C-alpha cells in the first residue's frame, strides 16, 4: 500500500480530529488511540493546538478541519473496479 500524503490524516489522526471537532478542549487521554507522539506531530502540522491552562487540553484548528475535509485519493486500480 502506498504511503499516505503528509497533508492527509491517517486513521488515528482522523479519530482524534473527529473527537475534537465534536468536543473541543479534550484532554490527551480522551484522544486515544492517539498517543503523545501522534499528538505532538499533529501540533507540528498545526492540525490541533494546545489550549492555555492546566491540565493540557487540545482543540482543532482550521487546518485540522481542512485536513478532515480533504479528499482521499483512490488508487487507480480501485477506480476501475468500482465502475
N, CA, C and O atoms as a DFTB+ gen file, in Angstrom:
332 C
 N C O
     1  1       0.852      -1.175       0.000
     2  2       0.000       0.000       0.000
     3  2       0.897       1.236       0.000
     4  3       1.845       1.310       0.781
     5  1       0.608       2.201      -0.863
     6  2       1.439       3.405      -0.892
     7  2       1.259       4.225       0.385
     8  3       0.209       4.186       1.028
     9  1       2.303       4.960       0.730
    10  2       2.219       5.791       1.924
    11  2       1.270       6.951       1.683
    12  3       1.162       7.462       0.568
    13  1       0.598       7.352       2.720
    14  2      -0.359       8.449       2.633
    15  2       0.387       9.774       2.604
    16  3       1.398       9.941       3.285
    17  1      -0.112      10.705       1.820
    18  2       0.481      12.042       1.751
    19  2       0.402      12.684       3.135
    20  3      -0.559      12.464       3.872
    21  1       1.414      13.478       3.484
    22  2       1.506      14.043       4.830
    23  2       0.385      15.025       5.142
    24  3       0.114      15.292       6.313
    25  1      -0.272      15.568       4.121
    26  2      -1.366      16.504       4.388
    27  2      -2.695      15.795       4.644
    28  3      -3.697      16.444       4.942
    29  1      -2.706      14.475       4.530
    30  2      -3.906      13.689       4.801
    31  2      -3.742      12.931       6.117
    32  3      -2.748      12.229       6.301
    33  1      -4.687      13.061       7.021
    34  2      -4.572      12.353       8.300
    35  2      -4.797      10.854       8.138
    36  3      -5.654      10.421       7.368
    37  1      -4.012      10.067       8.878
    38  2      -4.248       8.622       8.882
    39  2      -5.330       8.313       9.924
    40  3      -5.839       9.216      10.587
    41  1      -5.667       7.051      10.057
    42  2      -6.804       6.632      10.881
    43  2      -6.767       7.210      12.296
    44  3      -7.764       7.768      12.756
    45  1      -5.646       7.086      12.985
    46  2      -5.545       7.542      14.375
    47  2      -5.685       9.061      14.445
    48  3      -6.357       9.588      15.332
    49  1      -5.048       9.762      13.508
    50  2      -5.161      11.224      13.475
    51  2      -6.600      11.653      13.184
    52  3      -7.113      12.575      13.818
    53  1      -7.249      10.986      12.230
    54  2      -8.646      11.305      11.901
    55  2      -9.552      11.113      13.113
    56  3     -10.433      11.931      13.374
    57  1      -9.332      10.035      13.845
    58  2     -10.140       9.758      15.027
    59  2     -10.018      10.896      16.035
    60  3     -11.022      11.368      16.568
    61  1      -8.780      11.338      16.296
    62  2      -8.559      12.430      17.245
    63  2      -9.187      13.727      16.741
    64  3      -9.815      14.450      17.515
    65  1      -9.026      14.028      15.458
    66  2      -9.602      15.249      14.890
    67  2     -11.126      15.234      14.976
    68  3     -11.742      16.254      15.288
    69  1     -11.727      14.094      14.703
    70  2     -13.182      13.984      14.774
    71  2     -13.681      14.174      16.205
    72  3     -14.704      14.820      16.433
    73  1     -12.956      13.608      17.164
    74  2     -13.333      13.788      18.569
    75  2     -13.240      15.260      18.967
    76  3     -14.111      15.776      19.666
    77  1     -12.178      15.931      18.518
    78  2     -12.000      17.340      18.864
    79  2     -13.019      18.232      18.166
    80  3     -13.421      19.258      18.716
    81  1     -13.436      17.858      16.979
    82  2     -14.464      18.630      16.283
    83  2     -15.781      18.547      17.059
    84  3     -16.506      19.535      17.171
    85  1     -16.081      17.371      17.588
    86  2     -17.323      17.178      18.342
    87  2     -17.256      17.796      19.741
    88  3     -18.246      18.336      20.234
    89  1     -16.073      17.712      20.380
    90  2     -15.912      18.197      21.752
    91  2     -14.570      18.907      21.889
    92  3     -13.580      18.267      22.243
    93  1     -14.506      20.208      21.620
    94  2     -13.243      20.943      21.771
    95  2     -12.776      20.934      23.229
    96  3     -13.582      20.876      24.158
    97  1     -11.477      20.993      23.400
    98  2     -10.908      21.091      24.739
    99  2     -10.760      19.768      25.464
   100  3     -10.849      19.718      26.691
   101  1     -10.533      18.689      24.712
   102  2     -10.358      17.382      25.343
   103  2      -8.948      17.208      25.883
   104  3      -7.988      17.768      25.353
   105  1      -8.842      16.432      26.935
   106  2      -7.549      16.041      27.480
   107  2      -6.954      14.932      26.616
   108  3      -7.682      14.226      25.919
   109  1      -5.643      14.781      26.663
   110  2      -4.960      13.769      25.853
   111  2      -5.520      12.359      26.044
   112  3      -5.695      11.656      25.049
   113  1      -5.814      11.902      27.275
   114  2      -6.338      10.536      27.423
   115  2      -7.657      10.304      26.679
   116  3      -7.966       9.169      26.316
   117  1      -8.434      11.365      26.447
   118  2      -9.700      11.218      25.730
   119  2      -9.510      11.164      24.215
   120  3     -10.471      10.965      23.472
   121  1      -8.282      11.338      23.762
   122  2      -7.994      11.305      22.324
   123  2      -7.373       9.980      21.895
   124  3      -6.857       9.867      20.784
   125  1      -7.420       8.991      22.760
   126  2      -6.882       7.682      22.423
   127  2      -7.628       7.141      21.215
   128  3      -8.835       7.362      21.123
   129  1      -7.005       6.464      20.308
   130  2      -5.713       5.815      20.380
   131  2      -4.522       6.718      20.058
   132  3      -3.394       6.230      19.989
   133  1      -4.737       8.004      19.861
   134  2      -3.616       8.913      19.601
   135  2      -2.804       9.080      20.884
   136  3      -3.329       9.482      21.923
   137  1      -1.532       8.768      20.789
   138  2      -0.639       8.907      21.930
   139  2       0.127      10.212      21.875
   140  3      -0.109      11.038      20.993
   141  1       1.051      10.406      22.819
   142  2       1.807      11.656      22.892
   143  2       2.572      11.993      21.607
   144  3       2.616      13.155      21.201
   145  1       3.173      10.987      20.970
   146  2       3.937      11.240      19.744
   147  2       3.012      11.699      18.611
   148  3       3.332      12.645      17.890
   149  1       1.881      11.036      18.459
   150  2       0.920      11.416      17.411
   151  2       0.396      12.821      17.667
   152  3       0.306      13.626      16.739
   153  1       0.053      13.123      18.904
   154  2      -0.456      14.449      19.240
   155  2       0.584      15.530      18.971
   156  3       0.244      16.603      18.471
   157  1       1.847      15.262      19.297
   158  2       2.888      16.269      19.043
   159  2       3.086      16.486      17.540
   160  3       3.333      17.610      17.103
   161  1       2.980      15.418      16.755
   162  2       3.071      15.558      15.294
   163  2       1.889      16.368      14.757
   164  3       2.050      17.161      13.830
   165  1       0.718      16.172      15.329
   166  2      -0.460      16.914      14.895
   167  2      -0.340      18.398      15.260
   168  3      -0.821      19.260      14.525
   169  1       0.295      18.688      16.382
   170  2       0.558      20.085      16.758
   171  2       1.553      20.682      15.760
   172  3       1.380      21.820      15.323
   173  1       2.596      19.922      15.393
   174  2       3.576      20.390      14.404
   175  2       2.913      20.684      13.063
   176  3       3.274      21.648      12.388
   177  1       1.947      19.860      12.676
   178  2       1.240      20.051      11.403
   179  2       0.202      21.172      11.504
   180  3      -0.436      21.513      10.508
   181  1       0.030      21.739      12.682
   182  2      -0.942      22.791      13.018
   183  2      -2.387      22.327      12.849
   184  3      -3.270      23.148      12.604
   185  1      -2.641      21.026      12.975
   186  2      -3.993      20.496      12.911
   187  2      -4.711      20.674      14.237
   188  3      -5.931      20.829      14.277
   189  1      -3.940      20.650      15.333
   190  2      -4.507      20.865      16.654
   191  2      -3.625      21.878      17.376
   192  3      -2.474      22.105      17.003
   193  1      -4.186      22.472      18.408
   194  2      -3.434      23.451      19.207
   195  2      -3.683      23.165      20.676
   196  3      -4.724      22.637      21.068
   197  1      -2.693      23.531      21.472
   198  2      -2.834      23.410      22.921
   199  2      -3.645      24.588      23.425
   200  3      -3.437      25.722      22.996
   201  1      -4.560      24.322      24.328
   202  2      -5.301      25.399      24.969
   203  2      -4.564      25.790      26.241
   204  3      -4.004      24.939      26.933
   205  1      -4.569      27.049      26.534
   206  2      -3.890      27.537      27.734
   207  2      -4.534      26.953      28.981
   208  3      -5.737      26.700      29.027
   209  1      -3.709      26.752      29.971
   210  2      -4.220      26.264      31.250
   211  2      -3.672      24.907      31.608
   212  3      -2.937      24.284      30.843
   213  1      -4.041      24.474      32.768
   214  2      -3.603      23.179      33.244
   215  2      -4.844      22.435      33.708
   216  3      -5.666      23.055      34.382
   217  1      -5.042      21.217      33.419
   218  2      -4.212      20.347      32.594
   219  2      -4.310      20.704      31.112
   220  3      -5.186      21.454      30.682
   221  1      -3.386      20.143      30.362
   222  2      -3.296      20.452      28.935
   223  2      -4.514      19.909      28.193
   224  3      -4.875      18.740      28.327
   225  1      -5.131      20.776      27.416
   226  2      -6.272      20.403      26.575
   227  2      -5.952      20.777      25.132
   228  3      -5.148      21.672      24.872
   229  1      -6.581      20.091      24.216
   230  2      -6.349      20.322      22.796
   231  2      -7.623      20.805      22.116
   232  3      -8.731      20.496      22.554
   233  1      -7.449      21.572      21.037
   234  2      -8.586      21.978      20.207
   235  2      -8.170      21.852      18.741
   236  3      -6.988      21.945      18.411
   237  1      -9.142      21.642      17.883
   238  2      -8.880      21.522      16.447
   239  2      -8.721      22.926      15.864
   240  3      -9.388      23.865      16.298
   241  1      -7.844      23.059      14.890
   242  2      -7.599      24.337      14.220
   243  2      -8.286      24.333      12.850
   244  3      -8.760      23.289      12.400
   245  1      -8.343      25.486      12.189
   246  2      -8.885      25.492      10.823
   247  2      -8.117      24.558       9.881
   248  3      -8.707      23.968       8.976
   249  1      -6.809      24.425      10.091
   250  2      -6.012      23.500       9.272
   251  2      -6.433      22.057       9.528
   252  3      -6.450      21.240       8.607
   253  1      -6.773      21.743      10.776
   254  2      -7.249      20.408      11.117
   255  2      -8.593      20.111      10.476
   256  3      -8.839      18.998      10.011
   257  1      -9.463      21.120      10.454
   258  2     -10.756      20.972       9.775
   259  2     -10.546      20.690       8.288
   260  3     -11.211      19.835       7.703
   261  1      -9.602      21.431       7.685
   262  2      -9.315      21.231       6.262
   263  2      -8.748      19.841       6.010
   264  3      -9.075      19.216       5.002
   265  1      -7.907      19.351       6.906
   266  2      -7.341      18.009       6.750
   267  2      -8.444      16.958       6.815
   268  3      -8.404      15.973       6.079
   269  1      -9.427      17.160       7.689
   270  2     -10.545      16.218       7.778
   271  2     -11.387      16.220       6.504
   272  3     -11.900      15.179       6.094
   273  1     -11.527      17.377       5.885
   274  2     -12.367      17.504       4.700
   275  2     -11.640      17.165       3.403
   276  3     -12.273      17.050       2.354
   277  1     -10.324      17.003       3.464
   278  2      -9.532      16.723       2.259
   279  2      -9.961      15.391       1.647
   280  3     -10.203      14.409       2.348
   281  1     -10.045      15.394       0.340
   282  2     -10.439      14.189      -0.387
   283  2      -9.280      13.194      -0.381
   284  3      -8.141      13.542      -0.690
   285  1      -9.592      11.962      -0.026
   286  2      -8.588      10.902      -0.021
   287  2      -8.578      10.285      -1.409
   288  3      -9.590       9.743      -1.852
   289  1      -7.434      10.361      -2.108
   290  2      -7.394       9.827      -3.468
   291  2      -7.524       8.307      -3.473
   292  3      -6.971       7.613      -2.620
   293  1      -8.257       7.818      -4.441
   294  2      -8.412       6.375      -4.622
   295  2      -7.333       5.882      -5.575
   296  3      -7.041       6.546      -6.570
   297  1      -6.742       4.743      -5.291
   298  2      -5.785       4.182      -6.249
   299  2      -6.474       3.924      -7.588
   300  3      -7.655       3.580      -7.629
   301  1      -5.751       4.085      -8.649
   302  2      -6.327       3.927      -9.984
   303  2      -6.956       2.547     -10.173
   304  3      -8.007       2.433     -10.803
   305  1      -6.338       1.513      -9.644
   306  2      -6.883       0.165      -9.808
   307  2      -8.230       0.027      -9.103
   308  3      -9.096      -0.701      -9.587
   309  1      -8.426       0.693      -7.994
   310  2      -9.716       0.624      -7.285
   311  2     -10.796       1.374      -8.067
   312  3     -11.966       0.995      -8.034
   313  1     -10.404       2.431      -8.765
   314  2     -11.378       3.186      -9.548
   315  2     -11.915       2.344     -10.712
   316  3     -13.103       2.411     -11.027
   317  1     -11.069       1.575     -11.330
   318  2     -11.518       0.765     -12.469
   319  2     -12.428      -0.367     -12.007
   320  3     -13.333      -0.765     -12.741
   321  1     -12.202      -0.899     -10.789
   322  2     -13.038      -1.972     -10.270
   323  2     -14.397      -1.434      -9.795
   324  3     -15.371      -2.185      -9.746
   325  1     -14.467      -0.162      -9.451
   326  2     -15.708       0.423      -8.931
   327  2     -16.717       0.703     -10.037
   328  3     -17.894       0.914      -9.747
   329  1     -16.306       0.710     -11.250
   330  2     -17.213       1.031     -12.367
   331  2     -18.150      -0.063     -12.691
   332  3     -18.964       0.072     -13.604
